[in-house]
Amino acid sequence: MLEQLVRDSQALDRAIAGEELSYKDGIDLMNYDNLHLLGAVADATRKKLVGDTVTFAASYYMNYTNVCAASCQMCAFYRKDGADDAYTLTLEEIEQRVGIAKQMGATEVHIVGGFHPKLPLEYYEDMMKIIKTKHPQLNIKALTAAEIFYLSKLTKNSTKEILSRLKDAGLDSMPGGGAELFHPEIRNKIIRGKCSGQEWLDVIEEAHTMGIKSNVTMLYGHIEKPEHVIDHLIKIRELQKKTHGFLTLIPLKFSLDNTELERDHLVNNECSSVYDLKIIEISRLMLANVLNNISVYWVAYGKKLAQVALSNGGNDLVGTAFSEEIYRAAGKPTTSSIEELATMVKEIGRVPAQRNTHFKILKQF
């Protein structure tokens, strides 16, 4: 049926046939106007790869500090050391929060923060040792590749040494943050004081080689061009072919409020829902042969748009996001329960399932 409808796009023809899409195909799809047909092909691809199950994790988000040596134009979360609302959690506070997370039913603790210029490597090692000792069943998903790179420069250790020490301390997996967009032309305009795109990829490749799997993100909806999005997806695809270490792609919608990009009037409005859906659809089609999971971050989309995105190529809702603070700093509601996420999925006629960090199904609803 879809084959009969697709008459004006060779890229969609190739997607339906299950072929790997080229850079040119990706650009063509970014400029393709028939969103409904693009969504239908993306959703048919999703169904073929992963069926009708929509997954999510019971995840506790812990931002251990908002102090950051970087000052990215797209970030509303960071604070400079000494600011009135700057904070850094003690190890005791971390353990207390993780204990509450366990009582809430979390199966993973997602730990990210700013680039703190004064915290030693031992702080991170002790954090993980305490969590793993007291809560051995919790998956510690901690520190982005960008944080690892910063720690390497700060402590004068190799990134490989840092990863090895953290793995020994209890690190199980890594979140996908800090990827933003890899292309230097756009990356230098949206971040400041963070690793390059290639450095991010190099660190995450080291992690994968050591058996530490990760997510990967893509920040969109600001001042990027189509070529930056497609470049990002192809670089993810090429590394995934090499390491098979990515668990899911999480496209992250840029949240405007309280950012430098807003203050400087470089971005005056958040991107449209139409563009949100196109990003989900094209992510599915560009990565179809190497990465099964495309996550819909409902925290950024809101629950109604997230449901539509699940019908346009998405298959995962990331998680409950207990205590998520980064999007909250940009004015977004950030917490949901397992039951609420399951209801969202049932409302669109799909099968909700709680998963662990590595996408093993724990419970169906």
Secondary structure, DSSP 4 states (H G I P E B T S, - for coil): -HHHH--S-HHHHHHHTTPPPPHHHHHHHHT---HHHHHHHHHHHHHHHHTTEEEEE-EEEEE-B-B-S---TT-SS-B-TT-TT--B--HHHHHHHHHHHHHTT-SEEEEE----SS--HHHHHHHHHHHHHH-TTSEEEE--HHHHHHHHHHHT--HHHHHHHHHHHT--EE--TT-S---HHHHHHH-SSS--HHHHHHHHHHHHHTT-EEEEEEEESSS--HHHHHHHHHHHHHHHHHH--EEEEEEEE---TT-HHHHTTS--SPPPHHHHHHHHHHHHHHTTTT---BB--HHHH-HHHHHHHHTTT--EEEE--BT--TTGGGT------HHHHHHHHHHTT-EEEEE-TT--EEEE-
